[in-house]
Amino acid sequence: MKPMVLITRLTEGAVAVLLAMMTLLVAVEVFLRYVVGTSLFFSEELARFLFVWVSFLAASLAVRSGVHVGLEFFVERLPRPVRRRLAILVQGPVLAFLAMMVITGIAMVVDSAGERSATLGVHMSWARAAVPLGGVLMFLQVLDGLARLRSGEAISAERSGVE
């Protein structure tokens, strides 16, 4: 199995598990609050942390499949060879942004090493580590997408029109 396929499968699994945990946690909290009349003291904070992790991990999957935000209206009107070159050219600024996101994310994790969350008491570094990890995963997916574009393989034929 190719390394990027393995990374993608592991990311998909992690997103599925975290999303299921978040959904179950919120459902239990709603039931307890409105039916039983009590509440879990940690549910809001844990759900927020899970949401942050799901968002950053799932963003890398969106990058891989080409369903992230783009200017499809304009790109679709260009000839195919121009679209392919433009798709490759645009990845430079994307990679620069993701590199800055990883660098600042690491700084954010390091700076928050002594902080603990108010309710759960966990190190905030664990919650904030989603930023650099998600950035690294997105960076790797962009590089893989560039390799696929250069080889003539479409990232997402139905979205990008690049073949």
Order of alpha helices (4+ residues) and beta strands (2+ residues): alpha-alpha-alpha-alpha-alpha-alpha-alpha
